[in-house]
Structure formats: C-alpha cells, structure tokens
Amino acid sequence: MTRCLGVLIAAGVCLSSLPLQAHHAIGEIYDEERTVVLEGEVTSFLFGNPHSMVQVRVVNSQGDVHTWALEWRDAGRLRQQGWTDHALGAGDHVRVCGNPGRDPGAYRMYLLNLARRASDSPTETNSDLGLCTQTLRGPGASPTASR
C-alpha cells in the first residue's frame, strides 16, 4: 500500500513539473461578432509567442490619437504564412481588420488581416469588406480567403 502511494506521489510530482500553456479564449476578450477596420502607423511589432503583437497609432475622424494593441497569431503560424520578424517596422502605414476588444476604452483588437499602404494613398472605404474577408499570406503576397 505504501509503495502504491509512493508511486502515485512520484507520478504527481513529475506531471506537475510539465510546462502548461495557459490560453485565453479569444471570445472572452474580443467581440468575434464584429469587425473593425483601422488605418494608422505602426509604432512597434513584436514577432513572438504565444501571440505576436502590433501597436498602431490611429487618428480618428475627430482628430483624437489612440494607440491600438493588436494581438496576432503566434510566430510559428505567421512564419508559415510568409511573415518574418522584420516584416513590419515603426513608421509603416497599415490598414487592419480585426475583432475589437469588448472594453472599448482599451483600444485592443484581435488582428485578422493587415495590409500595408503608401502613406500618401487615399483611404478606400469600399475595400473594407475585402480586407475583412481575406487574409494576407505574408508581405506582398496575394490575398487568400482563409482566416
């Protein structure tokens, strides 16, 4: 009996030392029923795990400036789609589509798609649907219809 108890305790200790990955459900933080399109300037890009992050400085129609935190896929998945850690840099002008955060004052988004824009090109509101329904597979690649 003591031998069985010892084996169970040893097994429990071994299992408890395994790395566990905590992961939040996207729907808890972001509103997956809505999409938002933003345009702005990249202030930082962190290519990593468990999620890559992009910060974008956005000026709204009233002239207010907010920095949005965009949570993206992990580095491995982005790498499979052609993205690298040097794909985006501070000052790049981008147009993004994603699921906004449930707290509107937090300026967060789960990024679904990102497209670079020339800083002097006009805003195209009729392209919002295409941006939100297609995923860009790496910088400069043609879009594909996958999420």
FIDRENZA-542695 format. One record per residue: residue in one letter; x, y, z of N, C-alpha, C, O, CB in turn. Coordinates in pm, whole numbers, padded with zeros to 5 digits, always signed. Each point is the difference from the previous one (the first is absolute). Glycine has a CB too. Layout:
N
AXYZXYZXYZXYZXYZ...
This chain:
147
M+00083-00119+00000-00083+00119+00000+00087+00126+00000-00026+00093-00075-00155-00219+00196T+00285+00128-00036+00088+00116+00005+00078+00015-00131+00031+00111-00042-00012-00138+00291R+00010-00087-00310+00072+00006-00128-00087+00066-00107+00048+00083-00076+00081-00291+00138C-00257+00171-00067-00094+00062-00096-00013+00149+00025+00001+00080-00094-00127-00296+00079L+00114+00253+00139-00012+00142+00035+00126+00075-00042-00009+00111-00052-00142-00169+00246G+00267-00001-00172+00127+00062-00041+00007+00019-00150+00044+00105-00047+00067-00208+00243V-00155+00003-00273+00000+00009-00146-00096+00110-00046+00033+00077-00091+00024-00323+00073L-00175+00254+00078-00096+00104-00037+00054+00139+00031-00016+00092-00081-00170-00253+00124I+00248+00178+00069+00058+00131+00036+00111+00036-00099+00007+00114-00046-00064-00152+00291A+00144-00059-00276+00109+00025-00095-00056+00038-00138+00051+00091-00065+00096-00252+00191A-00252+00091-00169-00062+00031-00130-00060+00140+00002+00011+00075-00097-00059-00320+00061G-00016+00281+00146-00059+00134+00013+00104+00109-00006-00022+00104-00063-00159-00203+00199V+00295+00077-00070+00108+00098-00003+00055+00015-00142+00024+00111-00046+00034-00166+00285C-00039-00056-00308+00051+00004-00137-00097+00073-00093+00042+00084-00079+00080-00299+00120L-00248+00185-00031-00099+00064-00085-00013+00149+00030-00023+00080-00090-00098-00297+00075S+00134+00254+00141-00015+00140+00035+00116+00085-00049-00011+00122-00006-00119-00192+00206S+00240+00007-00235+00115+00076-00049-00005+00022-00151+00083+00073-00054+00050-00165+00242L-00229+00031-00258-00013+00021-00143-00048+00142-00026-00084+00051+00074+00035-00297-00111P+00101+00311-00068-00046+00136-00029-00145-00002-00047-00038-00082-00084+00273+00150+00025L-00313+00020+00113-00139+00013-00040-00017+00129-00076+00061+00101+00033-00138-00234+00165Q-00005+00130-00300-00026+00120-00076-00138+00052+00035-00101-00066-00024+00251-00012-00163A-00153+00196+00244-00128+00064+00027-00036+00081-00123+00085+00068-00057-00042-00059+00309H-00167-00016-00291-00043+00074-00117-00141+00049+00022-00087-00075+00045+00238-00061-00195H-00173+00260+00117-00133+00056+00016-00082-00026-00125+00055-00010-00110+00034+00186+00266A-00217-00186-00139-00089-00010-00115-00012+00139-00062-00024+00097+00071-00106-00294+00031I+00147+00205-00232-00005+00129-00069-00131+00071+00029-00002+00122+00019+00150-00213-00200G-00259+00016+00186-00132+00059+00021-00020+00064+00136-00091+00080+00018+00007-00248-00172E+00169+00134+00252-00011+00062+00131+00049+00144-00001-00052+00084+00074+00080-00307+00029I+00070+00252-00187+00060+00133-00004-00046+00080-00120-00015+00122+00007+00211-00214+00113Y-00219+00023-00232-00033+00068-00125-00141-00038-00045-00046-00111+00024+00289+00114-00088D-00310+00090-00003-00135-00021-00051+00009-00063-00139+00019+00071-00099-00108+00126+00234E+00076-00329-00142+00014-00071-00127-00119+00020-00095+00004-00043-00115+00133-00123+00236E-00241+00232-00073-00117+00027-00083+00018+00128-00082-00078+00027-00092-00065-00144+00260R+00245+00196-00135+00022+00128-00068+00140+00007-00058+00093-00061+00051-00256+00171+00103T+00176-00035-00263+00132+00030-00054+00012+00152-00012-00098+00070-00023+00110-00292-00103V+00109+00269+00142+00030+00142-00009+00119+00015-00094+00093-00081+00002-00181+00129+00233V+00085+00056-00318+00112+00031-00088+00064+00129+00050-00069+00100+00021-00041-00217-00221L+00241+00114+00218+00075+00116+00044+00114+00026-00096+00049-00091-00068-00110+00046+00308E+00103+00169-00244+00117+00037-00079+00090+00085+00086-00047+00090+00071-00084-00100-00288G+00259-00018+00212+00092+00078+00082+00145-00036-00026+00034-00062-00100-00210+00079+00271E+00260+00024-00076+00144-00017-00012+00049-00097+00106-00032+00014+00119+00055+00218-00212V+00054-00330+00050+00057-00098+00093+00098+00072+00093+00087+00074-00046-00113-00263-00124T+00010+00166+00301+00096+00054+00095+00091-00109+00054+00113+00028+00040-00276+00150+00022S+00116-00303-00062+00086-00112+00039-00058-00131-00052-00120-00013-00024+00195+00138+00229F+00013-00223-00221-00039-00134-00045+00083-00101+00077+00123+00001-00007-00185+00083-00225L-00006-00172+00305+00065-00106+00077-00041-00132-00062-00115-00042+00011+00119+00181+00203F+00091-00206-00277-00022-00127-00066+00036-00109+00100+00118-00026+00022-00069+00122-00254G-00148-00160+00292+00031-00096+00105-00114-00091+00037-00101-00010-00070+00260+00173+00152N-00140-00229+00031-00097-00095+00052-00041+00041+00140+00082+00059+00069+00017-00243-00209P-00217+00159+00185-00101-00080-00067-00075+00077-00108-00069-00060-00082+00046-00070+00292H+00035+00263-00212-00061+00081-00105+00097+00109-00041+00074+00052+00082-00305-00099+00007S+00230+00080-00216+00073+00116-00047-00086+00122+00029-00122-00010+00006+00244-00123-00188M-00058+00246+00199-00073+00123+00033+00044+00112-00094+00118+00012-00034-00137-00082+00276V-00078+00151-00284+00027+00117-00082-00067+00118+00071-00115-00010+00041+00129-00125-00260Q+00057+00245+00232-00062+00121+00053-00011+00098-00115+00096+00023-00074-00003-00060+00308V-00212+00095-00249-00027+00091-00110-00058+00130+00055-00095-00001+00078+00056-00194-00235R+00098+00305+00115-00047+00134+00039-00107+00041-00100+00026+00009-00120+00198+00055+00224V-00346-00041-00053-00115+00030-00086-00055+00138+00036-00017+00032+00118-00037-00279-00139V+00027+00328-00081-00065+00129+00019-00144-00016-00048-00023-00032-00117+00242+00164+00087N-00318-00110+00121-00140-00018-00040-00054+00125-00069+00072+00099-00015-00105-00259+00206S-00091+00155-00233-00060+00109-00077-00009+00131+00079-00011+00107-00060-00117-00279-00066Q+00131+00166+00259-00002+00120+00083+00141+00054+00026+00015+00103+00065-00226-00186+00042G+00312+00014-00157+00138+00043+00020+00065-00055+00125+00114+00034+00031-00174+00169-00152D-00013-00289+00196+00057-00062+00119+00098-00110-00041-00025-00073-00095-00185+00125+00228V+00320-00062-00061+00103-00099-00030-00003-00108+00108+00004+00029+00120+00140+00145-00237H-00150-00300+00074+00002-00113+00092+00096-00105-00055+00008-00020-00122-00247+00065+00197T+00311-00110+00014+00086-00111-00040-00075-00129+00029-00034-00029+00115+00247+00161-00070W-00239-00208-00150-00072-00126+00010+00099-00114+00016+00102-00004-00068-00291+00096-00073A+00159-00185+00231+00078-00122+00018-00070-00111-00078-00113-00038+00030+00197+00111+00201L-00015-00125-00332-00057-00103-00086+00067-00133+00031+00121-00017-00016-00169+00187-00165E-00032-00263+00226+00050-00134+00032-00014-00085-00127-00105-00003-00063+00040+00023+00311W+00175-00089-00284+00003-00075-00125+00032-00145+00030+00009-00039+00116+00062+00243-00244R-00055-00283+00027+00032-00142+00018+00141-00018+00054+00077+00095+00010-00234-00152-00197D+00189-00068+00223+00134-00030+00050+00102+00006-00114-00036-00010-00117-00062-00134+00299A+00224+00160-00145+00107+00015-00099+00007-00119-00096+00026+00019-00119+00101+00117+00286G-00148-00256-00117+00005-00118-00087-00102+00004-00111+00032-00027-00116+00050-00102+00309R-00206+00162-00158-00106+00007-00104+00026+00115-00096-00022-00014-00121-00142-00084+00282L+00209+00211-00108+00028+00113-00089+00115-00033-00095-00002+00038-00117-00081+00121+00294R+00184-00228-00125+00114-00040-00083-00047-00092-00114+00048+00012-00112+00107+00009+00312Q-00249-00112-00170-00054-00089-00103-00072+00079-00109-00009-00045-00114-00014-00136+00285Q-00029+00297-00136-00072+00084-00096+00092+00100-00069-00045+00080-00081-00159-00105+00220G+00334+00020-00108+00095+00086-00070+00043+00124+00076+00078+00079-00053-00179-00162-00150W+00055+00102+00325+00038+00116+00080+00132-00027+00072+00030-00115+00033-00273+00178-00003T+00320+00041-00006+00125-00011+00075+00002+00108+00107-00088+00087+00005+00210-00183-00205D-00021+00090+00285+00011+00100+00106+00037+00138-00053-00008+00099+00073+00074-00281+00083H-00025+00191-00283+00034+00129-00061-00106+00048-00099+00023+00096-00073+00218-00155+00102A-00356-00008-00033-00103+00032-00098-00064+00136+00022-00042+00065-00095-00001-00307+00075L+00037+00286+00145-00060+00129+00033+00098+00079+00084+00073-00056+00082-00307-00040-00092G+00234+00227-00010+00087+00085+00080-00071+00128+00039-00102+00037-00059+00301-00134-00055A-00145+00163+00212-00056+00128+00044-00006+00096-00119+00096+00014-00075-00006-00048+00309G-00204+00098-00249-00020+00095-00108-00073-00057-00120-00046+00076-00086+00250+00033+00162D-00216-00243-00085-00075-00060-00111-00147+00039+00011-00058-00004+00109+00221-00190-00121H-00222+00232-00100-00143+00032-00002-00077-00127-00034+00031-00067-00098+00014+00309+00030V-00145-00274+00149-00075-00124-00018-00150+00026+00010-00046+00099+00055+00238-00229+00039R-00264+00036-00150-00146-00006+00011-00027-00138+00058+00050-00100-00053-00098+00263-00146V-00029-00170+00306-00021-00127+00069-00149-00027+00019-00082+00092+00006+00303-00066+00110C-00253-00154-00107-00136-00043+00032+00010-00101+00112+00089-00085+00001-00171+00125-00239G-00009-00030+00334+00002-00096+00109-00121+00011+00089-00090+00082-00021+00334-00075+00014N-00245-00093+00108-00108-00001+00099+00038+00095+00113+00105-00017+00063-00168-00223-00121P-00022+00341+00085+00034+00098+00104-00012-00060+00139-00072-00098+00021-00006+00281-00171G+00148-00123+00244-00010-00044+00139-00137+00031+00056-00068+00093-00045+00313-00057+00073R-00286-00114+00069-00131+00022+00063-00002+00128+00082-00107+00059+00018+00073-00306-00011D+00149+00292+00042+00009+00127+00072+00043+00107-00100+00117+00003-00039-00059-00120+00259P-00150+00205-00262+00033+00097-00105+00110+00098+00040+00067+00055-00088-00300-00077+00010G+00252+00046+00206+00103+00093+00044+00139-00059+00001+00097+00072+00023-00268+00036+00112A+00184-00239-00160+00130-00066+00004+00074+00010-00133+00122-00020-00003-00212-00136+00175Y+00021+00185-00282+00059+00010-00134+00082-00124-00032+00121+00006-00026-00115+00244+00049R-00077-00364-00021+00059-00131-00031-00073-00061-00117-00115+00031-00028+00183-00064+00269M+00002-00056-00311-00060-00069-00113+00071-00132-00020+00122-00010+00019-00186+00229-00129Y-00013-00323+00073+00060-00125-00046+00012+00012-00151-00101+00006-00070+00004-00145+00264L+00219+00143-00243+00028+00029-00139-00036-00117-00091+00046-00113+00021+00137+00266+00053L-00264-00125-00174-00037-00100-00100+00078+00020-00129+00038-00097-00066-00266+00082+00166N+00253+00141-00136+00069+00029-00125+00071+00134+00010-00047+00092+00068-00121-00227-00196L+00280+00144+00060+00080+00121-00002+00050+00022-00141+00048-00093-00064+00020+00063+00306A-00078+00152-00290+00052+00035-00132+00078+00130+00011-00045+00095+00065-00149-00211-00181R+00310+00120+00054+00079+00124-00003-00063+00097-00097-00062-00039-00099+00272-00086+00158R-00191+00254-00030-00050+00105-00089+00109+00104-00017+00082+00021+00090-00322-00060-00019A+00240+00104-00183+00089+00115-00018-00058+00113+00084-00122+00016+00005+00194-00088-00241S+00011+00149+00302-00048+00103+00091-00080+00109-00071-00081+00067+00063+00277-00112+00082D-00175+00063-00276-00071+00105-00071-00119-00052-00081-00062+00078-00073+00276+00047+00062S-00248-00255+00022-00112-00053-00078-00132+00031+00069-00006+00001+00123+00154-00185-00212P-00253+00210+00012-00129+00033+00059-00063-00121+00070+00026-00114-00036-00058+00288-00141T-00051-00146+00277-00071-00106+00071-00108-00056-00091-00072+00075-00066+00119+00034+00289E-00058-00241-00227-00100-00067-00084-00100-00070+00090+00026-00112+00046+00141+00082-00234T-00280+00093+00213-00098-00062+00090-00069-00119-00065-00046-00088+00072+00011+00309+00035N+00027-00228-00239-00068-00112-00064+00084-00127+00004-00052-00107-00034-00065+00269-00114S+00243-00154+00188+00083-00121+00006-00002-00064+00138+00068-00100+00023+00077+00197-00200D-00223-00041+00272-00007-00055+00135-00046-00145+00000+00055-00082+00073-00101+00310+00012L-00054-00260-00166-00053-00136-00004+00107-00099-00045+00016-00106+00060-00245+00197-00107G+00303-00058-00058+00106-00088-00049+00111-00018+00103+00055-00109+00014-00108+00182-00245L+00084+00034+00302+00105-00008+00103-00043-00091+00113+00083-00071+00057-00007+00302-00116C-00204-00231+00092-00049-00080+00112-00030-00144-00038-00012-00085+00089-00080+00292+00006T+00078-00239-00221-00033-00136-00039+00119-00077-00055-00009-00120-00024-00219+00199-00024Q+00340-00012+00027+00117-00068-00054+00118+00020+00094+00010+00101+00068-00095-00070-00303T+00173-00128+00237+00118+00006+00084+00123+00011-00087+00019-00079-00092-00132-00057+00271L+00195+00234-00152+00122+00020-00076+00104-00103+00045+00031-00010+00119-00081+00257-00147R+00103-00322-00066+00098-00104+00032+00140+00055-00023+00063-00027-00102-00226-00157+00039G+00209+00261+00159+00134+00055-00006+00002+00134-00070-00091+00031-00077+00183-00260+00078P+00011+00308+00024+00008+00132-00060+00014-00010-00152+00088-00070-00050+00015+00159+00262G-00188-00018-00283+00007+00003-00145-00066-00117-00070-00004-00002-00123+00209+00125+00152A-00256-00219+00045-00064-00117-00062-00142+00033-00040-00059+00096+00050+00203-00251+00087S-00199+00076-00227-00139+00021-00037-00089-00057+00110+00034-00102+00061+00024+00093-00309P-00174+00074+00274-00087-00046+00107-00066-00134-00032-00020-00035-00116-00020+00272+00176T+00007-00311+00045-00074-00124-00013-00117+00004+00094+00003+00072+00100+00203-00199-00167A-00308+00053+00039-00121+00003+00082+00009-00100+00114-00070-00101-00001-00063+00172-00199S+00217-00045+00299+00008-00085+00117+00021+00087+00122+00050+00112-00009+00043-00303-00127R-00133+00137+00251+00013+00079+00123+00116-00046+00080+00027+00054+00106-00269-00014-00103
